[in-house]
Amino acid sequence: MTATLPQTEHAAAPSPAALSPEEELHWLALRMVPGLGAIRSKNLLERFHTPQAIFRASPSELEASGLSGGLARSVASGCSFDDAAAQQDQLRAAGARLIPINSPLYPELLRGIYDPPPVLFVRGSADLLSTICIGVVGTRHPTPYGVAASERVSGDLARAGVTIVSGMARGIDTAAHKACLAADGKTIAVLGCGVDIVYPSENKRLAAEIAAKGLILSEFPMGAVAYPQNFPIRNRIVSGLSFGILVIEGAQYSGSAITARLAMEQGRDVFAVPGNITSKMSWGPNLLIKQGAKLVQDWNDVVLEMPAPLQQRLIQEGRERLMNQGLLLSGQGGSGMPESFGPAPASDANVTGNRSDPQAVASRRVLRELKVDAATNLDTLVETIDDMSPSEIIASLFELEILGLVRQQPGRNFIKVW
């Protein structure tokens, strides 16, 4: 299902790199030519340099550039300008903007791939395109372990100043975006539909939050719906924007495996969180590790594999953030990066209250029975903890949920927060 993204109150403010309406119209017309595609658009731009020059060219000049006769006539006829004008109206209505491949805002890493999109449709903070990004991908049907791993690693990387790029799909993508936002970090959602469309529809609130605090991006025009074939095309942008891809759960031939392959073709680092060998959702990342992907247990495993210039930039940006927050004095030594990011793993020590307090004792007892990587049903807890009544167990679970140490899942199942 899809849903229309709610309109923002104000369109994005113009920047020095903003296009004139005429330039924007020509870029949109180039994007809307049926059958042209990213590679043919790139070839035309390398020869003619601007969309205006492409549309001024004759059919024979366009054929000499490698287009078929029918496609050359289609471009020269200007038949796509009506669609382009409608796209301009939709851009304004959604508070979105267009970033062409020759813009200073267009990310250098993405520009360097084999088939970069000629234009990007964006909604939110386009400045994030110049930040240090890592793609986080995984299954739409994760285990509790996969969700916990996505939340923990994504949140910690966000606190370290890395921008999390994902696809806003169900499962691992959603967990990564939410953890990043909860950490006041930076995140980019790359869609397989128009930036004015929400897919899946249950992520409507998440999409609005990303548009307000991060960036929503797509190469698909306004109003484009989420066809299945769009997602493998979208995946090359997730990897193209990032210095590396982190895979958290996925079957051997899943979409995340496709993204990892694209990342390798683009010369990006591939990281993977290892999983339970008896789970099909672990086949993808475990196989990638066997093939040479970097095994990830925490955020440091990713940061330490960054190229040295990116590490230095991350350290400097972290120092500046801490100085702005008054947590680091000017001229103080050290990297400016906290030694540890993110919440500590749930443990007895995290439960508030005096150790002799009956409720605190009960809560610790319940917490010890819960697992990070598998859900435990309430009935199982009642059978296992036979020295506590069901009402005491439920009260303890409620307290642990309030403390953020336990999360309830459908069917009266509970997992320990990692």
Secondary structure, 3 states (H helix, E strand, C coil): CCEECCCCCCCCCCCCCCCCHHHHHHHHHHHCCCCCHHHHHHHHHHHHCCHHHHHHCCHHHHHHCCCCHHHHHHHHHCCCHHHHHHHHHHHHHHCCEEEECCCCCCCHHHHCCCCCCCEEEEEECHHHHHCCEEEEEECCCCCHHHHHHHHHHHHHHHHCCCEEEECCCCCHHHHHHHHHHHCCCCEEEECCCCCCEECCHHHHHHHHHHHHHCEEEECCCCCCCCCCCHHHHHHHHHHHCCCEEEEECCCCCCHHHHHHHHHHHCCCEEEECCCCCCCHHHHHHHHHHHCCCEECCCHHHHHCCCCHHHHHHHHHHHHHHHHHCCCCCCCCCCCCCCCCCCCCCCCHHHCCCCCCCHHHHHHHHHHHHCCCCCCEEHHHHHHHCCCCCHHHHHHHHHHHHHCCCEEEECCCEEEECC
